[in-house]
Amino acid sequence: MKKLALLCSGGDSPGMNAAIRAIVRTALYHGIEVMGINKGYEGLIDGDLWSMKTTDVSNIIQRGGTILKSARSMRFKEKKYRDVAAMQLQKNNIDALVLIGGDGTFRGAQAFFEEYQFPSMGLPGTIDKDLAGTDFTIGFDTAVNTAMEAIDKIRDTADSHSLIFVVEVMGRDAGYIALNSGIACGAEDILIPELKTSIPKLINRITDEKRRKKNTHIIVVAEGDDFGGGLEVKNLLEKEFPDIGARLCILGHIQRGGSPTYADRVLASRLGYNAVMALMEGRRQEMVGIINGEIVYTPYSEVVKQKAIIAEDIIAITEVLTH
């Protein structure tokens, strides 16, 4: 392998720059040229590639976002545009791709390989932590810490005014951020897509706490919760408990930004390094992950067909600690 290209696809996540740095420096150390692709598959279709040197990745490990930019590409889902992307790789003499993204990124890479046999390795770059084949994804730890710090501050106001606060966190259709930030903040209730929401149970719990003179109530809701998200929960509780008052805080995209934590910087560096080494060893069409502290490789086909499973003890902990 003489030349590789790398791209970020889908939503950005803190730690992507640390991964880019590790990929570029590992490849260059082993005499492999590196081309960066701006704006993911969109940039690949448009031929927006540039040669990357060691100095291009200096002083980026602490920065959130991605210096390569990222995008979701609808065009790449069409065969005619994948043909153009393949032509761009051939034109630039690219031997392999390194991809940083989520399941949509790997679905695209899987289709690309089936049509053109073009090799790639993937890194799990998503704050949602919803991918099988890894205990942690790049950006998850930072996103949870951001949510935790915000919820801690919200509780100060909730306590001062005896309010019910509904805090909606990101995660699309996965509840990992809500579950972990909720436990870390001592939330009174946590609503996630993986567990069916019982509104009567929620109302009964708040009613019982009112009897015990506890009027502060923090409810952490995943944006993909089956009840419909934070706004619907807030509106319902506002009607049920007009004397207390319910407030909604949607944390939104602040969870994607900011300087990555130590955990995300080290994780991204390990995965980036091992992605390049895996390609050099002849591995193909796999996502590099980490399970029980060890580097593992999972075929794209397995990553995209199943989601990470929430551990039963975490669910049990939630049931006990929110009572």
BELFEN-V291802 format. One record per pair of residues at least 12 apart in sequence whose C-alpha atoms are under 10 Angstrom apart, sorted by the first residue. I is the first residue (numbers start at 0). J is the second residue. If there is no record, write none. Layout:
BEGIN
[[I	J] [I	J]]
END
This chain:
BEGIN
[[0	26] [0	30] [0	31] [0	32] [0	93] [0	94] [0	95] [0	278] [0	279] [0	280] [0	281] [1	26] [1	29] [1	30] [1	31] [1	32] [1	33] [1	92] [1	93] [1	94] [1	95] [1	279] [2	26] [2	27] [2	30] [2	31] [2	32] [2	33] [2	34] [2	91] [2	92] [2	93] [2	94] [2	95] [2	96] [3	22] [3	23] [3	26] [3	31] [3	32] [3	33] [3	34] [3	35] [3	88] [3	91] [3	92] [3	93] [3	94] [3	95] [3	96] [3	97] [3	118] [3	119] [3	275] [3	278] [4	22] [4	23] [4	32] [4	33] [4	34] [4	35] [4	36] [4	43] [4	48] [4	49] [4	50] [4	51] [4	88] [4	91] [4	92] [4	93] [4	94] [4	95] [4	96] [4	97] [4	98] [4	119] [5	19] [5	22] [5	23] [5	33] [5	34] [5	35] [5	36] [5	37] [5	39] [5	43] [5	48] [5	67] [5	95] [5	96] [5	97] [5	98] [5	99] [5	119] [5	120] [5	121] [6	19] [6	34] [6	35] [6	36] [6	37] [6	38] [6	39] [6	40] [6	41] [6	42] [6	43] [6	48] [6	65] [6	67] [6	68] [6	69] [6	70] [6	96] [6	97] [6	98] [6	99] [6	100] [6	104] [6	121] [7	19] [7	35] [7	36] [7	37] [7	38] [7	39] [7	40] [7	65] [7	66] [7	67] [7	68] [7	69] [7	70] [7	71] [7	97] [7	98] [7	99] [7	100] [7	101] [7	104] [7	121] [7	122] [7	124] [8	37] [8	38] [8	39] [8	40] [8	41] [8	67] [8	68] [8	69] [8	70] [8	71] [8	72] [8	98] [8	99] [8	100] [8	101] [8	102] [8	103] [8	104] [8	105] [8	107] [8	124] [8	125] [9	38] [9	39] [9	40] [9	68] [9	69] [9	70] [9	71] [9	72] [9	99] [9	100] [9	101] [9	102] [9	103] [9	104] [9	124] [9	125] [10	64] [10	68] [10	69] [10	70] [10	71] [10	100] [10	101] [10	124] [10	125] [10	126] [10	127] [10	255] [11	63] [11	64] [11	65] [11	68] [11	69] [11	70] [11	99] [11	100] [11	101] [11	124] [11	125] [11	126] [11	137] [11	138] [11	252] [11	255] [11	256] [12	63] [12	64] [12	65] [12	69] [12	99] [12	100] [12	123] [12	124] [12	125] [12	126] [12	127] [12	136] [12	137] [12	138] [12	139] [12	141] [12	142] [12	254] [12	255] [12	256] [12	257] [12	259] [12	263] [13	60] [13	61] [13	62] [13	63] [13	64] [13	65] [13	124] [13	125] [13	126] [13	137] [13	138] [13	139] [13	140] [13	141] [13	142] [13	254] [13	255] [13	256] [13	257] [13	258] [13	259] [13	260] [13	263] [13	264] [13	267] [14	59] [14	60] [14	61] [14	62] [14	63] [14	64] [14	65] [14	124] [14	125] [14	126] [14	136] [14	137] [14	138] [14	139] [14	140] [14	141] [14	256] [14	257] [14	258] [14	259] [14	260] [14	261] [14	262] [14	263] [14	264] [14	265] [14	266] [14	267] [14	268] [15	59] [15	60] [15	62] [15	63] [15	64] [15	65] [15	66] [15	67] [15	68] [15	99] [15	100] [15	122] [15	123] [15	124] [15	125] [15	137] [15	138] [15	259] [15	263] [15	264] [15	267] [15	268] [15	271] [16	56] [16	58] [16	59] [16	60] [16	61] [16	62] [16	63] [16	64] [16	65] [16	66] [16	67] [16	259] [16	264] [16	267] [16	268] [17	56] [17	58] [17	59] [17	60] [17	61] [17	62] [17	63] [17	64] [17	65] [17	137] [17	259] [17	263] [17	264] [17	265] [17	266] [17	267] [17	268] [17	269] [17	270] [17	271] [18	59] [18	60] [18	65] [18	99] [18	122] [18	124] [18	137] [18	263] [18	264] [18	265] [18	266] [18	267] [18	268] [18	269] [18	270] [18	271] [18	272] [18	274] [19	35] [19	56] [19	59] [19	60] [19	65] [19	66] [19	67] [19	97] [19	98] [19	99] [19	267] [19	268] [19	271] [19	272] [20	52] [20	53] [20	54] [20	55] [20	56] [20	57] [20	58] [20	59] [20	60] [20	267] [20	268] [20	271] [20	272] [21	53] [21	56] [21	60] [21	264] [21	265] [21	267] [21	268] [21	269] [21	270] [21	271] [21	272] [21	273] [21	274] [21	275] [22	56] [22	97] [22	267] [22	268] [22	269] [22	270] [22	271] [22	272] [22	273] [22	274] [22	275] [22	276] [23	35] [23	51] [23	52] [23	53] [23	54] [23	55] [23	56] [23	271] [23	272] [23	275] [24	51] [24	52] [24	53] [24	54] [24	55] [24	56] [24	57] [24	271] [24	272] [24	275] [25	53] [25	268] [25	271] [25	272] [25	273] [25	274] [25	275] [25	276] [26	53] [26	271] [26	272] [26	274] [26	275] [26	276] [26	279] [27	51] [27	52] [27	53] [28	53] [29	275] [29	276] [29	279] [31	275] [31	279] [32	50] [32	51] [32	52] [32	93] [32	94] [33	48] [33	49] [33	50] [33	51] [33	52] [33	53] [33	93] [33	95] [33	96] [34	47] [34	48] [34	49] [34	50] [34	51] [34	52] [34	91] [34	93] [34	96] [35	47] [35	48] [35	49] [35	50] [35	51] [35	52] [35	66] [35	67] [35	96] [35	97] [36	48] [36	49] [36	50] [36	51] [36	67] [36	68] [36	69] [36	96] [37	49] [37	65] [37	66] [37	67] [37	68] [37	69] [37	70] [38	65] [38	66] [38	67] [38	68] [38	69] [38	70] [38	71] [38	72] [39	67] [39	68] [39	69] [39	70] [39	71] [39	72] [39	75] [39	98] [39	99] [39	100] [39	104] [40	69] [40	70] [40	71] [40	72] [40	73] [40	74] [40	75] [40	76] [40	80] [40	81] [40	84] [40	98] [40	104] [40	107] [40	108] [41	69] [41	70] [41	71] [41	72] [41	73] [41	74] [41	75] [41	80] [41	84] [42	67] [42	68] [42	69] [42	70] [42	72] [42	84] [43	75] [43	80] [43	81] [43	83] [43	84] [43	85] [43	86] [43	87] [43	88] [44	72] [44	74] [44	75] [44	80] [44	81] [44	82] [44	83] [44	84] [44	85] [44	86] [44	87] [44	88] [45	80] [45	83] [45	84] [45	87] [46	83] [46	84] [46	86] [46	87] [46	88] [46	90] [46	91] [47	87] [48	67] [48	87] [48	88] [48	91] [49	67] [49	91] [59	258] [60	258] [60	259] [60	264] [60	265] [60	267] [60	268] [61	257] [61	258] [61	259] [61	260] [61	261] [61	264] [62	256] [62	257] [62	258] [62	259] [62	264] [63	138] [63	141] [63	255] [63	256] [63	257] [63	258] [63	259] [63	260] [64	138] [64	255] [64	256] [64	257] [64	258] [64	259] [69	99] [69	100] [71	103] [71	104] [72	103] [72	104] [72	107] [75	107] [75	108] [75	110] [75	111] [76	106] [76	107] [76	110] [76	111] [78	110] [78	111] [78	114] [81	107] [81	110] [81	111] [81	114] [81	115] [82	111] [82	114] [82	115] [84	111] [85	111] [85	114] [85	115] [85	117] [88	117] [93	117] [94	117] [94	118] [94	119] [94	278] [95	117] [95	118] [95	119] [95	120] [95	275] [95	278] [95	279] [95	283] [96	108] [96	117] [96	118] [96	119] [96	120] [96	121] [96	274] [96	275] [96	278] [96	283] [96	284] [97	118] [97	119] [97	120] [97	121] [97	122] [97	271] [97	274] [97	275] [97	278] [97	284] [97	286] [98	119] [98	120] [98	121] [98	122] [98	123] [98	124] [98	271] [98	274] [98	286] [99	120] [99	121] [99	122] [99	123] [99	124] [99	125] [99	137] [99	267] [99	271] [99	286] [100	121] [100	122] [100	123] [100	124] [100	125] [100	126] [100	136] [100	137] [100	286] [101	121] [101	122] [101	123] [101	124] [101	125] [101	126] [101	127] [101	128] [101	129] [101	130] [101	136] [101	137] [101	286] [101	302] [101	303] [102	121] [102	123] [102	124] [102	125] [102	129] [102	130] [102	131] [102	299] [102	300] [102	302] [102	303] [102	304] [102	305] [102	306] [103	303] [104	121] [104	122] [104	123] [104	124] [104	299] [104	303] [105	119] [105	120] [105	121] [105	122] [105	123] [105	284] [105	285] [105	286] [105	298] [105	299] [105	300] [105	302] [105	303] [106	299] [106	300] [106	302] [106	303] [106	304] [107	299] [108	120] [108	121] [108	284] [108	285] [108	299] [109	284] [109	285] [109	298] [109	299] [109	300] [109	303] [112	283] [112	284] [116	283] [116	284] [117	283] [117	284] [118	278] [118	281] [118	282] [118	283] [118	284] [118	285] [119	274] [119	275] [119	277] [119	278] [119	282] [119	283] [119	284] [119	285] [119	286] [120	271] [120	273] [120	274] [120	275] [120	277] [120	278] [120	282] [120	283] [120	284] [120	285] [120	286] [120	287] [120	296] [120	297] [120	298] [120	299] [121	270] [121	271] [121	274] [121	275] [121	283] [121	284] [121	285] [121	286] [121	287] [121	288] [121	296] [121	297] [121	298] [121	299] [122	136] [122	137] [122	267] [122	270] [122	271] [122	273] [122	274] [122	285] [122	286] [122	287] [122	288] [123	135] [123	136] [123	137] [123	138] [123	267] [123	270] [123	286] [123	287] [123	288] [123	289] [123	302] [124	136] [124	137] [124	138] [124	139] [124	267] [125	137] [125	138] [125	139] [125	142] [125	170] [125	255] [126	138] [126	139] [126	140] [126	141] [126	142] [126	143] [126	169] [126	170] [126	171] [126	175] [126	176] [126	254] [126	255] [127	139] [127	140] [127	142] [127	143] [127	169] [127	170] [127	171] [127	172] [127	173] [127	174] [127	175] [127	176] [127	177] [127	255] [128	140] [128	170] [128	173] [128	174] [128	175] [128	176] [128	306] [128	307] [129	170] [129	171] [129	172] [129	173] [129	174] [129	175] [129	302] [129	305] [129	306] [129	307] [129	308] [129	309] [130	173] [130	286] [130	288] [130	301] [130	302] [130	303] [130	304] [130	305] [130	306] [130	307] [130	308] [131	286] [131	288] [131	297] [131	299] [131	301] [131	302] [131	303] [131	304] [131	305] [131	306] [131	307] [131	308] [132	285] [132	286] [132	287] [132	288] [132	289] [132	290] [132	295] [132	296] [132	297] [132	298] [132	299] [132	301] [132	302] [132	303] [132	305] [132	306] [132	307] [133	286] [133	287] [133	288] [133	289] [133	290] [133	291] [133	292] [133	293] [133	294] [133	295] [133	296] [133	297] [133	302] [133	307] [134	288] [134	289] [134	290] [134	291] [134	292] [134	293] [134	307] [134	308] [135	262] [135	263] [135	266] [135	288] [135	289] [135	290] [135	291] [135	292] [135	307] [136	263] [136	266] [136	267] [136	270] [136	288] [136	289] [137	259] [137	262] [137	263] [137	264] [137	265] [137	266] [137	267] [137	268] [137	270] [137	288] [138	254] [138	255] [138	256] [138	258] [138	259] [138	260] [138	262] [138	263] [138	264] [138	266] [138	267] [139	170] [139	175] [139	176] [139	254] [139	255] [139	259] [139	260] [139	262] [139	263] [140	176] [140	179] [140	259] [140	260] [140	261] [140	262] [140	263] [140	264] [140	266] [141	254] [141	255] [141	256] [141	257] [141	258] [141	259] [141	260] [141	261] [141	262] [141	263] [141	264] [142	168] [142	169] [142	170] [142	176] [142	180] [142	252] [142	253] [142	254] [142	255] [142	256] [142	257] [142	259] [142	260] [142	263] [143	168] [143	169] [143	175] [143	176] [143	177] [143	178] [143	179] [143	180] [143	181] [143	183] [143	254] [143	255] [144	176] [144	179] [144	180] [144	183] [144	254] [144	259] [144	260] [145	176] [145	180] [145	250] [145	253] [145	254] [145	255] [145	256] [145	257] [145	259] [145	260] [146	166] [146	167] [146	168] [146	169] [146	176] [146	177] [146	179] [146	180] [146	181] [146	183] [146	184] [146	219] [146	250] [146	251] [146	253] [146	254] [147	176] [147	177] [147	179] [147	180] [147	181] [147	182] [147	183] [147	184] [147	185] [148	180] [148	183] [148	184] [149	166] [149	180] [149	184] [149	248] [149	250] [149	253] [149	254] [150	164] [150	165] [150	166] [150	167] [150	168] [150	180] [150	181] [150	183] [150	184] [150	185] [150	186] [150	217] [150	218] [150	219] [150	248] [150	250] [151	180] [151	183] [151	184] [151	185] [151	186] [151	217] [153	165] [153	166] [153	217] [153	248] [154	184] [154	185] [154	186] [154	215] [154	216] [154	217] [155	215] [156	215] [157	214] [157	215] [157	216] [157	217] [157	245] [157	246] [158	213] [158	214] [158	215] [158	216] [158	217] [159	215] [160	214] [160	215] [160	243] [160	244] [161	212] [161	213] [161	214] [161	215] [161	216] [161	243] [161	244] [161	245] [162	213] [162	214] [162	215] [162	216] [162	217] [162	242] [162	243] [162	244] [162	245] [162	246] [163	187] [163	205] [163	214] [163	215] [163	216] [163	217] [163	218] [163	233] [163	236] [163	237] [163	240] [163	243] [163	244] [163	245] [163	246] [163	247] [164	186] [164	215] [164	216] [164	217] [164	218] [164	219] [164	229] [164	233] [164	236] [164	244] [164	245] [164	246] [164	247] [164	248] [165	188] [165	189] [165	216] [165	217] [165	218] [165	219] [165	220] [165	228] [165	229] [165	230] [165	231] [165	232] [165	233] [165	234] [165	236] [165	245] [165	246] [165	247] [165	248] [165	249] [166	181] [166	186] [166	189] [166	217] [166	218] [166	219] [166	220] [166	221] [166	222] [166	228] [166	229] [166	230] [166	232] [166	233] [166	246] [166	247] [166	248] [166	249] [166	250] [167	190] [167	218] [167	219] [167	220] [167	221] [167	222] [167	223] [167	224] [167	228] [167	229] [167	230] [167	232] [167	247] [167	248] [167	249] [167	250] [167	251] [168	180] [168	181] [168	219] [168	220] [168	221] [168	222] [168	223] [168	228] [168	229] [168	248] [168	249] [168	250] [168	251] [168	252] [168	253] [168	254] [169	220] [169	221] [169	222] [169	223] [169	249] [169	250] [169	251] [169	252] [169	253] [169	254] [169	255] [170	191] [170	192] [170	220] [170	221] [170	222] [170	223] [170	224] [170	251] [170	254] [171	192] [171	221] [171	222] [171	223] [171	224] [172	191] [172	192] [172	193] [172	221] [172	222] [172	223] [172	224] [172	225] [173	191] [173	192] [173	193] [173	221] [173	222] [173	223] [173	224] [173	306] [173	307] [173	308] [173	309] [174	189] [174	190] [174	191] [174	192] [174	193] [174	194] [174	220] [174	221] [174	222] [174	223] [174	224] [174	309] [175	191] [175	192] [175	193] [175	221] [175	307] [175	308] [175	309] [176	191] [176	219] [176	220] [176	221] [176	254] [177	189] [177	190] [177	191] [177	192] [177	218] [177	219] [177	220] [177	221] [177	222] [177	224] [178	190] [178	191] [178	219] [178	220] [178	221] [178	309] [178	313] [178	314] [178	317] [179	219] [179	313] [179	317] [180	219] [181	217] [181	218] [181	219] [181	220] [181	317] [181	321] [182	219] [182	313] [182	316] [182	317] [182	320] [182	321] [184	217] [184	219] [185	217] [185	218] [185	219] [185	317] [185	320] [185	321] [186	216] [186	217] [186	218] [186	219] [186	317] [186	320] [186	321] [186	322] [187	201] [187	204] [187	205] [187	215] [187	216] [187	217] [187	218] [187	219] [187	317] [187	318] [187	320] [187	321] [187	322] [188	201] [188	204] [188	205] [188	216] [188	217] [188	218] [188	219] [188	220] [188	317] [188	318] [188	320] [188	321] [188	322] [189	201] [189	217] [189	218] [189	219] [189	220] [189	221] [189	224] [189	317] [189	318] [189	321] [190	218] [190	219] [190	220] [190	221] [190	222] [190	223] [190	224] [190	225] [190	226] [190	228] [190	229] [190	232] [191	219] [191	220] [191	221] [191	222] [191	223] [191	224] [191	225] [191	226] [191	228] [192	220] [192	221] [192	222] [192	223] [192	224] [192	225] [192	226] [192	227] [192	228] [193	221] [193	223] [193	224] [193	225] [193	308] [193	309] [193	314] [194	224] [194	225] [194	314] [195	224] [195	225] [195	226] [196	224] [196	225] [196	226] [196	227] [197	226] [198	226] [198	232] [198	235] [198	236] [201	218] [201	236] [202	235] [202	236] [202	239] [202	240] [204	216] [204	321] [204	322] [205	236] [205	239] [205	240] [206	239] [206	240] [208	322] [209	240] [209	243] [214	243] [214	244] [215	243] [215	245] [216	243] [216	245] [217	245] [217	246] [218	232] [218	233] [218	247] [218	321] [219	248] [219	249] [220	232] [220	249] [222	249] [222	251] [228	249] [229	246] [229	247] [229	248] [229	249] [230	246] [230	247] [230	248] [230	249] [231	247] [232	245] [232	247] [233	245] [233	246] [233	247] [233	248] [234	246] [234	247] [266	288] [266	289] [266	292] [267	288] [269	287] [269	288] [269	289] [269	294] [270	286] [270	287] [270	288] [270	289] [270	294] [270	295] [271	287] [272	287] [273	287] [273	288] [273	294] [273	295] [273	296] [274	286] [274	287] [274	288] [274	296] [277	296] [282	296] [283	296] [283	298] [283	299] [284	296] [284	297] [284	298] [284	299] [284	300] [285	297] [285	298] [285	299] [285	300] [285	301] [285	302] [286	298] [286	299] [286	300] [286	301] [286	302] [287	299]]
END
